[in-house]
């Protein structure tokens, strides 16, 4: 049973690292500038970046706090 618990923890850590990497990649690409910035008109797409970041922070906070409130006593 201990070997199985160790395996589950290792897999969970790997999945967590992949999820954090995906979130960081999405955040970096959201702040990245266009390659041809001088030729493209400003469409106001930068205003959407804060909505995406706020939604990502809300999901992360929800995932961190939800298990604490739903824990059986």
C-alpha positions as CSV (number, residue, x, y, z in Angstrom):
1,X,0.0,0.0,0.0
2,X,2.9,2.4,0.7
3,X,4.4,1.8,-2.7
4,X,1.0,2.7,-4.3
5,X,0.8,5.9,-2.3
6,X,4.2,6.9,-3.3
7,X,3.4,6.2,-7.0
8,X,0.2,8.3,-6.7
9,X,2.1,11.2,-5.2
10,X,4.8,11.1,-7.9
11,X,2.1,11.1,-10.6
12,X,0.3,14.0,-8.9
13,X,3.5,16.1,-8.7
14,X,4.2,15.5,-12.4
15,X,0.7,16.4,-13.3
16,X,0.9,19.5,-11.1
17,X,4.1,20.6,-12.8
18,X,2.5,20.1,-16.2
19,X,-0.5,22.2,-15.2
20,X,1.6,25.0,-13.8
21,X,3.7,25.0,-17.0
22,X,0.6,25.2,-19.1
23,X,-0.7,28.1,-17.1
24,X,2.6,30.0,-17.3
25,X,2.7,29.4,-21.1
26,X,-0.8,30.8,-21.4
27,X,0.1,33.8,-19.3
28,X,3.2,34.5,-21.3
29,X,1.4,34.2,-24.6
30,X,-1.3,36.5,-23.4
31,X,1.2,39.3,-22.7
32,X,3.3,38.6,-25.8
33,X,3.2,41.4,-28.5
34,X,2.4,40.8,-32.1
35,X,5.3,40.3,-34.5
36,X,4.1,43.0,-36.9
37,X,2.9,45.5,-34.4
38,X,3.4,48.6,-36.6
39,X,1.2,47.3,-39.4
40,X,-1.7,46.0,-37.3
41,X,-4.3,48.4,-36.1
42,X,-5.0,48.6,-32.4
43,X,-8.2,46.6,-31.9
44,X,-8.3,46.9,-28.1
45,X,-7.3,43.2,-27.7
46,X,-5.0,44.2,-24.8
47,X,-8.1,45.0,-22.7
48,X,-9.0,41.3,-22.8
49,X,-5.7,40.3,-21.2
50,X,-6.7,41.5,-17.8
51,X,-10.0,39.5,-18.0
52,X,-8.0,36.4,-18.9
53,X,-5.5,36.9,-16.0
54,X,-8.3,37.7,-13.5
55,X,-10.1,34.5,-14.6
56,X,-7.0,32.4,-14.2
57,X,-6.3,33.9,-10.8
58,X,-9.9,33.2,-9.7
59,X,-9.6,29.6,-10.8
60,X,-6.3,29.1,-9.0
61,X,-7.7,30.6,-5.8
62,X,-10.9,28.5,-6.1
63,X,-8.9,25.3,-6.5
64,X,-6.7,26.2,-3.5
65,X,-9.6,27.2,-1.2
66,X,-12.3,24.7,-2.2
67,X,-10.7,21.6,-0.6
68,X,-10.3,23.4,2.7
69,X,-14.0,24.2,2.9
70,X,-15.3,20.8,1.7
71,X,-13.0,18.8,4.0
72,X,-15.0,16.3,6.1
73,X,-14.5,16.7,9.8
